[in-house]
Amino acid sequence: MKPAVRTGSYYMTGDVACAEGAIAAGCLFFGAYPITPATEVAEHMAERLPDVGGTFIQMEDEIAAIASILGAAWTGVKSMTATSGPGFSLMMENLGLGVCTETPCVIINVQRTGPSTGLPTQTGQGDMMQARWGSHGDYELIALAPSSPQDCFYHTILAFNLSEKYRVPVLVMADEIVGHMSEKVVIPDAKEIKLESRPKPKGRKDRFKLYEPGPNGVAPMPSIGEGYNVHVTGLTHDERGYPAMDTEEQENMLARIKGKIRNNLDDIIHTEEYMMDDADIVIVSYGISTRTGLTAVDEARKLGYKVGLFRLITVWPFPEQKIHEIASRVKGLITIEINLGQVHYEVERCAHGQAETHLVGSAGGKIIHPDKVVSLIKEVFQP
Amino acid sequence: MTTSTQTVASQKEIIVTGFGGQGIILAGKIIGMAASLGDNKESTLTQAYGPESRGGACNAQVIISDRPIHYPYVQKPHILLALSQAGYDKFAGLLEKESILLTDQDLVPNVNVTCAHYEIAATRMAEKIGHKMMANIIMIGFFTAITGGISKKAAEDTVLNSVPKGTEEKNLKAFNQGYDYGISTLKGKEKRAAGKTGAIA
């Protein structure tokens, strides 16, 4: 066995950094189907998992891939899959199963341009709303957006920690550029990486209820075979996990599934700010588009505009309050994303008419150039 | 309207271009890695991905900086390394007066630029060593000597760590041939600039 944490400095792609982050987080099961531009995550997991006594399976398709990681999670291991748009679409039904059964797992989506097969080798951020609402029914989950290989390492660890703590599938919404670009990735000492594990049940096994919430709203989770009564179903279920075909249990279940996220937003939502202190124009962005935004801030400041950047590391749940608060004190909000308006409409919703909202988007295929943002600023705002 | 972005003095933007199969991506990776891990600077490598990296016109873009790199693509190349005419033709228009162009003289016969231009018969030299595919490593040596974009030690260490096992020594030799040729090219240029040309120079 080799160490899970490969402490040191590396020149690494985002895809490989996601895989190293997963191994460092204690992931021991990876089931996936290869797809550009996420294949390198699978390749690296295949190489690394045997080092740490883990299991790699190339499944027959993405439906099976996500099913395999849900099953693995119930045996007590941390599990992950990685895919891109078409595979992400195939995963949607079982993503809902993961949410409904409160199964911790991590799904990496290295986004490319869609719809459908789209531009397989080129970047996009068009799956953001699918990440939020792609499976049927009403629910909450968590989605993060890395903007560099170093982020890929840390955000994959964060994804595992949040998924374990809140028993929910967590999505890492990378993209082709972040996945394939190489930058320095510093992997710290193992002891500097804080890891979370799912809450485990204590007490009498005969009185155990599979979905009885603990103090933070999250139910302790046994592994199959530990002696607890484990009944895992996608049907609406009561606290014991048994199917309960009535609206009262539906309300209870949804209150738990949504509540454990909605009541812990401060812990779940991670953001970053750049030049925000005196800013009266704020760029809101995430993932690779953050880097367009940062350069746009620098350029617009040279022209005398007070521009700052608010970066969403956690995109879902959306930082509603924070956007609302920023909107109350600035002239305008500009969302940059490689789609023609997804997160932009969330920003608009949360701004609630307090500030102008603008979109710098694109149909996909490549990164958005900072000039496009600066042009908009010059067109719409006074310095 | 232009807002020529971030040509920060401490930032060098480099494009390596050629055919897929010439080791263009590896050359970009070695330059980026040497800057990042050897010279301890920030560096970002983005690369052509898809069919072009396997035969067509292919390129790797490297940014080296003293501070965090925001926009990750090259906007104005300070340095262009061209190992094919098609690659040169694609990017030559981006070169500015202060840019530096490095070419394989046999593979890029038609050059018309106002910026500094240095050429080397990298592929022919590689063939003489017996390994045509080491032209990229010779080019890195040439690049290191001419531009100082990365330190010689970082370049050598990274070459040694990046090439297939058993070929380290040959690759190091290739690197040094390119490097030495670069140094003598620079010396020749200095002498010419000082008017010392001809047999006694």
Interface residues (C-beta under 8 A of the other chain):
Chain A: S9 Y10 Y11 P37 P120 T121 Q122 E176 I177 H180 M181 S182 E183 K184 I288 R291 T292 L294 T295 D298 E299 L303 I367 H369 P370 D371 V374 S375 K378
Chain B: M1 T2 T3 T5 Q6 K29 G32 M33 S36 L37 E42 S43 T44 L45 T46 Q47 Y49 G50 I69 H70 Y71 P72 Y73
